[in-house]
Each structure stands twice: as structure tokens, then as C-alpha cells.
């Protein structure tokens, strides 16, 4: 195959490995997995369909035809208020927050070479919660101050983790340090809630369960912009992260700048977690499961950032819809539903691994 060709095609010879297309010429080449593209498109279609269904549900039910008419600009004044001002921001927020967590989970799992290295278990999500609780309990902050506290808490937790790791972020060390930090931060969170008065403690506990209620267009714009900006460097290092799975020495031998790649990956993952948690509170399971499920569906071994993003948005939206309708008129926060789904997923995964090992 000639290098200047507009499109090159190569097939992995090993059985079971996905077919790969290399599109472009010279340095402007992109590796494309047809199966991964098909999966991403399919997941996006499901997410759009579920989002449309979510717009019809609520205390003021609307048929899908009226929802579509409203989105097209011809709905009544009441329909526009319900669909565009109340429900559409919530659906959009679920998608962008879930996508942010999916990308962050994929980055951390590739960085640590461990499928359990999600922000939930590494302490970054809990660090965001601790920062927000300090803002609420100590400073009496409102929504804006709570968001700032969450981002600062995430960054502070990452700095402490790096200091304890001495700069090394691969293998099980990051997971072990993260689990230790997570336990300490949970204790700090409990202390902060116990020392506050009932009103403040209630507000703090409400934020801690992770809810999409109250999401508005501004929040969607902030999280969506952060995701779009940070996805660029994440995609830029995705191939390097895939090579890091071979180990630092092997990756370095083929020209991967290990230190800078880890720094960029850690920065992208931490900021994504901070922004997502600041917007809706701690959301469990999505960052852990979305990258794993994405890799299973696409048949790839790399980070699979786009697939993880789409699947993360779909998982959070599904959790929110279930939370709203499972025991209607009572509602469960999205964070509670994703945690319950995550527990079932982990039980299934352990049972599967146990049966495979027999």
C-alpha cells in the first residue's frame, strides 16, 4: 500500500481481532474500526430515541407527536414550556454528564491498565463531593459555590494522589492509593454532615445522592463545552494510551512520551470528573461500566473514548428515566438508580468470572 493513498485498508490477521481501516494520507491518518463505528451509531440512535421518550414522560404527559411538533417549533405555549424549558435540559444534561463520566472512566482505566480504575473507586468523585460539602457546610455556598468546591476538591484529590504515588500512575498503585483516599474522604464527608445543622445537612445529603433535577441550559452549556474541549486532547492521546497497555518501557521504546501522555490523561480525566460532579453531584457506576461495556460491544482493546462517551450518556439517561417512572409518582435520583444498576452489574460480572474460572 502506498503512503499517499487517500484511504488505506488493513486487516488484523489474528482471529477475533477487529478489521481496521486507516483513512487519510501521510501524518493525517485516522484508524477506523468499522464495528466500533456501527456500535457508536447504534448507541447514538438508541440514546436519541430514549431522549424522545423521556420528553413525553412526567406529571404532564405528552404524546410523541406533540413533542416532535414542539421541537420543530410549532407546539403550543404550554408544550414549549414543558418540553423546551423543563424536560429537554434534563435530557441533555444526562447525556453530557454521562458522556463526560464515560470518557473519564475510559481514560483512567487505560492510564492504570486496570478495569476497576474508575473515578468512583479512585477517590476523585468523592473528592469532588468533599469539596462541595466544605462549600455548603463551612461557607454556606449556593449552587455556584458548590460547583466551584466540587472542581477544587477533585483537583486537590488528584494532587494528593500524585504526591503519594511519586508520579507513577500505572498498574495497581493508582487503584490502591485511590481506594485509600476514597475511604478517608468518605469519613470526612460523614463528619461534615454530622457537625452541620439539620437544614444544611439535608441540603448536603440531597446533593450527595446525585440528581438531574434542576438542571438548566446554562449547566448543560458549561458541561457540554467542557466535554467538547477536553475530548480533543483525549482523542489526541488515545492511541498512546492504547500503547501504554504494553507497559511503560515497551511504549517508550516505540516512541510514546510516557510522562507527558500520563500527565495529559490525568488532567483530562480529573477535570471531566470535577465538571460532571459539580453539575449534578456524585454519579456512581457510569464511569466504571461505560468503558467496559463499550469495549465488549466494539470488540476493541483501546480506550474507545467515543463509544464510552455515547454509552455513558445512554446509561445515565436510562437511569434517570427509570428513576422517574419505576415507582411513579415517587421518584428516585439518577445517582441512586445508577448505583443500584452498577451493583447488579458487578454481581453479574463476578458470577461470570467465577463460572469462567471453574
Helices and strands as residue ranges (DSSP letters): E 7-10, E 20-25, E 28-33, H 34-56, H 64-71, H 77-80, I 81-87, H 88-112, H 119-122, H 124-133, I 134-138, H 143-165, H 171-195, H 198-208, H 217-236, H 238-244, H 248-253, H 258-280, H 286-298, H 305-325, H 334-357
